[in-house]
Amino acid sequence: MAQERAGTQSVERSRERSRAGDLAPAGRRGMSPLAVRAAEEYAYVSRDVRRILWVGGSMIGLLGVFFVLIDMLHVITV
């Protein structure tokens, strides 16, 4: 949640700067406004992809545990 708030605040600050007509930060002077927004959104995308991979890996691991318990060890009979 803190990362999302920080990201939201940075987007709001960049919007305020663009409205006020301030110059872009030194590292981003050559970038277009669309590229700046895309770079800021990348943090959200990478966090979401990591979360999706973690959940998917957990589901595959749980499926493997069930396979071993049910089919190989016959601990659980169906």
Secondary structure, 3 states (H helix, E strand, C coil): CHHHHHHHHHHHHHHHHHHHCCCCCHHHCCCCHHHHHHHHHHHHHHHHHHHHHHHHHHHHHHHHHHHHHHHHCCCCCC
